[in-house]
């Protein structure tokens, strides 16, 4: 859903404020240059040894920042704060197969539309019309992808004597106009689901800008990942370790969970020049009643809601579109950019995002577009690592709204 700009923001479009507002609404206003060597190819080890740039207005300057290590987080938050985290789990959504002619095919699963019927991106896809079949073989059986892994979830072994098939097939039902993908009906043995078989036939997909990674699959999962369904990790959560989570709890900084299954739209740039006309992709979210109750209790006690990642922001604010936060399970197409009226989130932990992305616009809605770009330039100058396996940024509640057009209900 496209947000309605705050009326006050539309009144003065002259002078410096007017020019800034025009850039806030232009995709070109969210561009920046990044040297390729700052794109992290591997995660920090241990996870919480990554760097943490803290946005803090205490010095009174527009770009006031502090430089920390992520394991310093407990000392940077307050007792009574609540971290809201996305517990989605990345599935092995990339499959390698071939046509009956032997021509190689790559498939990226996007979402399950019906039981064992998935929307997927197929590459190359031009020749794949209704009725075409794709044949998949287990990883390590001569295909292009995979590392020969042979274990399913929970350590179940899939060998030649198991009930897992040696070959998996799918049939193209139709083309999806919105994504350019294909709707695939998978032929799965009775009593099995495709998700179960993905541990044998699929691999965890890394983002396209990660081209030389040695990371293990579990390094692209949060330590609290629980609900399978994402094709990309909620990367702000990758920095947490079980020990760090316990230290936070020991300081009365607790955790609550939502689920948002991250989709392919995460990596797609905004392609329209006027960002107010951008149609946001839909993503499935669940904000359970227990999390809503924790948030209400935290706010009533004077605590602050710190979202861990833009996916947690989108889930919480999407569940509050009616004006008040309510339990919610379904899809949201909420698009957050400068001028957004915040309802739930007070602060944010996030990684550094791609230019011209909806994620950059979301963070700009908290602290202002130009201020955010100034901070990004500082991060670049200090050699911070960017994107999924990169370093993190903490926007403290005291910094929210400084340099932005934001309003709260």
C-alpha angles and dihedrals in degrees: 000000000000111000122234112244114239106263093231091060092062098054103074112047097152130094125004094329091052093050091049090050091051090052091047087060096043123083088218088065089068098056127114137160122248128184111234092234089067091062103100113233096182134031125252115265115245095029096232094052090083118112122262123207109202120207106211128161096201095110091054096236122124095239098037106160138163126207118225143150116256093245087066089071097105090060092049097055131061131247106262096034118130125219113208111204136186111237096191117136124219112238124212088259101161115089130182119209145141143230122250085263090060095250109148121245133190120205130192113193114220108177142336110252096178133356107308089347112115139183106229143171110239122201119229090018108162095092095045106100132160112308097020115137131218124201120208129192128198117273112272093028095108100290125130097248137061136036099254093268112171106184129101128207114304094017098291108159118228108201136151089278096052127096091251112111122245091222131034123197135192134189126214110240100178146327120266109225095198096058104018086237132126132248105232126197108205122211102226127175115258112274093024132098126209090242089061091051095048090081086066103035104028141059132212107265117229120204116271093250091061102082106149107038128148093186120136118234093254090057087066091056128076115243088244097048108140115146114067117220113087125109092198132036124250087243101196086069094056090083095066124096126191088250093053092049089053092049089053092051090048087059091049092256101135135190134233128182140225128174124230117164103219112227139195092274087077090076099040119099122228102264102191119085094223106058092201088070094051115121108218119221117248122249130186115244139178123196105182125213091246091059092047090052092049091051093049092048092048093051092045089055093049096258126139131239111232113188115212102218136346090276091063089048092052093047095049096043091042090055089051098051090114088063098264130062111256134170107274139183119179142059129319131193095182112154115201121198136143112315094037115144107232118219108169116007121084102173140004143219110201144154124239112278139215121269117265092014128139087236091061088051091051092054090045088058088064101047108006132272100256093044091051092050090050089053091048090052089052091049090051091049090051093049099247115173116243140218131005101347092030136102127290141241128214117206106196118212090245089063097049114111095016104130094359136104091231124145131186127216 
